[in-house]
Amino acid sequence: MEKKYPLPPFNYETAKQKIQLAEDAWNSKDPVKIAQAYTIDSEWRNRNQFINGRDNIQAFLKHKWENELNYVLRKELWAYQGNRIAVRFEYEYSDVKGQWFRAYGNENWEFDENGLMQKRYASINDLKIKETERKL
């Protein structure tokens, strides 16, 4: 059985480590690598989309980075308990027309006993910004 360390139950240090691993993976923009952190039947809500399973996650991420260029993400710990972590995040990207955006949001994560994320619920808001207003 595959395992993704650290494993739950999480403490402050292991929750922060799990978040940093996720941030690093998402900043790689490698859909195959990222999808391996989720259970085969992982359940997502991303904005108004419902995505289930690694194959669909991988396809979603591939499409995401075809449209969200120059993507840079930062995540921070909000709360943790047992096998759950809540994260606050922001990221910046430009679209294919050159318009820049900053996205803000929160994610609720739930992990199985092997450290794979089985549920990810993300609420995200996008704000148009000028390139000179970038922070990341």
ZADO-973091 format. One record per atom (N, C-alpha, C): residue in one letter; x, y, z. Coordinates in steps of 0.001 Angstrom, whole numbers, plus 500000, padded with zeros to 6 digits. Example, Ala and Ser with C-alpha at 12.3 -4.5 7.8 and 13.67 -1.06 7.14 Angstrom:
2
a513190494310507800;a512300495500507800;a513200496700507800;s512850497750507080;s513670498940507140;s512900500030507870;
END
This chain:
136
m500848498816500000;m500000500000500000;m500893501245500000;e500597502183499095;e501382503406499033;e501097504295500245;k502130505007500693;k502006505928501827;k502623507263501443;k501995508336501914;k502509509694501715;k502710510308503100;y503954510387503488;y504297510926504805;y504293512445504771;p504021513048505922;p503676512463507216;p502248511910507226;l502039510972508138;l500748510305508267;l499943510916509405;p498612510853509304;p497793511293510438;p497883510279511571;p497568510710512789;p497042512031513165;p498156513084513139;f497774514294512755;f498749515361512593;f498948516147513885;n500175516636514062;n500459517636515090;n500873518899514348;y501232519936515074;y501562521214514437;y502655521048513393;e503732520375513746;e504866520231512825;e504521519381511603;t503818518268511806;t503510517407510663;t502443518027509759;a501525518802510335;a500538519517509510;a501235520545508636;k502182521294509217;k502935522283508439;k503764521591507350;q504337520451507677;q505123519705506694;q504232519242505533;k503043518731505852;k502122518263504811;k501738519424503887;i501508520578504464;i501149521767503678;i502299522186502775;q503521522172503294;q504667522564502475;q504873521594501317;l504688520312501571;l504795519328500502;l503748519590499409;a502528519938499831;a501468520244498861;a501809521506498070;e502277522541498762;e502652523787498076;e503739523518497036;d504762522790497430;d505859522473496510;d505352521687495303;a504502520718495549;a503985519895494452;a503159520743493485;w502238521557494012;w501402522376493139;w502246523390492366;n503276523934492976;n504136524877492257;n504954524192491168;s505086522878491220;s505758522148490144;s504900522122488881;k503597522271489054;k502621522225487962;k502691520898487192;d502989519829487904;d503076518492487317;d501836517697487738;p500806517637486874;p499553516967487249;p499720515511487672;v500647514779487046;v500845513369487390;v501398513248488804;k502431514025489104;k503040514004490439;k502015514417491505;i501284515471491258;i500317515986492231;i499216514959492487;a498699514357491427;a497589513413491574;a497959512213492441;q499238511881492537;q499676510743493351;q499491510979494852;a499254512222495257;a499041512530496675;a497599512282497109;y496736511900496171;y495311511717496439;y494927510252496313;t493901509847497034;t493416508475496920;t492867508247495513;i492807507009495114;i492286506649493787;i490898507241493569;d490080507256494632;d488700507751494536;d488513509089495249;s489576509879495336;s489517511159496036;s488347512015495544;e487765512741496490;e486585513569496230;e486974515038496379;w486735515829495344;w487077517257495348;w485854518112495092;r485873519295495684;r485066520419495220;r486059521538495023;n486123522057493817;n487033523146493470;n486191524235492831;r485994525331493568;r485049526366493157;r483686525697492979;n483173525705491748;n481855525111491506;n481954523766490774;q483142523180490759;q483343521902490079;q483484520774491094;f482919519633490754;f483043518437491566;f483853517427490765;i484962516985491332;i485931516148490634;i486173514917491500;n486153513754490876;n486348512515491629;n487383511634490954;g488345511163491743;g489334510210491277;g490583510841490695;r491684510092490808;r492990510579490347;r493012510962488875;d492397510142488023;d492422510445486592;d491759511784486308;n490632512040486948;n489933513314486752;n490695514480487372;i491353514234488501;i492185515272489118;i493322515643488173;q493963514646487635;q495070514880486713;q494600515680485489;a493471515309484914;a492932516029483748;a492568517465484115;f491961517640485290;f491608518979485757;f492857519856485875;l493910519326486494;l495128520108486693;l495827520426485371;k495825519485484449;k496417519737483131;k495708520914482469;h494400520888482481;h493606521972481894;h493840523297482639;k493917523217483960;k494133524416484791;k495372525166484321;w496488524450484182;w497742525133483861;w497925525410482373;e496990524966481573;e496961525436480184;e496346526826480118;n495559527179481143;n494856528462481177;n495384529419482241;e495972528891483285;e496538529720484363;e498053529672484230;l498608530679483570;l500034530731483265;l500782531455484384;n502070531204484482;n502930531879485478;n502418531684486904;y501873530536487174;y501230530191488449;y502251530118489586;v501953530833490686;v502759530762491911;v501791530708493090;l501994529740493981;l501079529453495090;l501787529542496432;r501069530045497437;r501511530007498836;r500358529475499685;k500690528567500613;k499698527982501523;k500137528219502957;e499171528318503863;e499506528411505282;e498494527645506115;l498983527122507209;l498156526351508129;l497114527244508780;w495886526765508803;w494812527465509509;w494426526669510759;a494243525353510592;a493886524496511726;a494147523040511355;y494218522189512380;y494395520755512142;y493789519997513318;q493353518783513046;q492875517880514094;q492780516488513497;g493403515542514143;g493331514155513685;g493851514000512275;n492956513612511360;n493335513392509968;n492888514537509045;r492601515696509634;r492121516845508849;r493023518055509029;i493147518818507923;i493918520060507929;i493111521111507176;a493057522317507717;a492447523464507044;a493567524421506646;v493492524895505409;v494556525702504820;v493978526989504246;r494722528091504428;r494445529352503762;r495493529472502663;f495110529953501485;f496087530060500408;f495827531288499549;e496846531638498795;e496707532615497730;e497655532212496613;y497243532509495399;y498128532280494266;y497875533345493217;e498870533516492364;e498777534473491276;e499031533750489963;y498401534253488923;y498584533692487592;y498134534722486561;s498555534508485326;s498038535308484219;s497263534379483296;d496297534956482597;d495564534145481631;d496242534250480269;v495690533580479280;v496306533547477956;v496305534918477277;k495479535846477768;k495430537205477220;k496378538152477939;g497051537667479001;g497986538501479740;g497403539201480957;q496128538959481266;q495509539551482459;q495982538784483689;w496413539509484709;w496876538902485950;w495736538794486950;f495815537758487788;f494832537503488837;f495554537082490107;r494932537389491237;r495318536818492519;r494092536066493022;a494287534815493373;a493208533982493887;a493436533758495379;y492371533906496150;y492408533680497595;y491441532564497922;g491745531813498967;g490784530804499344;g491167529989500548;n490301529030500817;n490456528095501917;n490223526694501396;e490961525761501955;e490782524360501617;e490607523563502905;n489735522595502847;n489587521620503918;n490030520278503364;w490996519670504045;w491581518416503591;w491274517306504589;e491019516110504082;e490870514921504925;e491727513811504320;f492505513143505179;f493461512124504741;f493054510746505221;d493447509742504440;d493261508372504905;d494447507977505784;e494448506755506276;e495495506300507209;e496871506218506560;n496928506223505222;n498201506164504500;n498727507538504098;g498063508590504564;g498519509945504275;g498099510469502918;l497230509750502225;l496706510217500940;l495456511059501191;m495311512142500442;m494155513005500639;m492930512361499988;q491909512128500808;q490699511497500294;q489594512510500013;k489704513699500620;k488728514762500362;k489443516105500339;r489066516940499373;r489602518298499254;r488449519200498839;y488121520128499705;y487050521082499419;y487667522469499395;a487629523118498228;a488278524418498053;a487256525484497688;s487304526586498421;s486533527791498106;s487539528834497648;i487326529385496456;i488329530240495840;i487662531472495222;n488293532621495419;n487857533879494813;n489010534464494018;d488719534958492815;d489742535560491959;d489574537071491915;l490700537753491936;l490733539210491880;l491643539613490724;k491120540414489782;k491971540930488714;k492974541897489326;i494223541782488919;i495261542701489377;i496104543133488176;k496819544216488355;k497798544637487359;k499091543870487625;e499883543687486600;e501139542970486784;e502013543652487839;t501932544959487941;t502718545713488936;t502221545492490360;e501040544912490526;e500478544647491854;e500804543247492368;r501554542486491599;r501892541122492008;r502691541141493311;k502404540145494163;k503127539975495419;k503993538725495440;l503634537734494628;l504304536433494684;l505280536256493543;
END
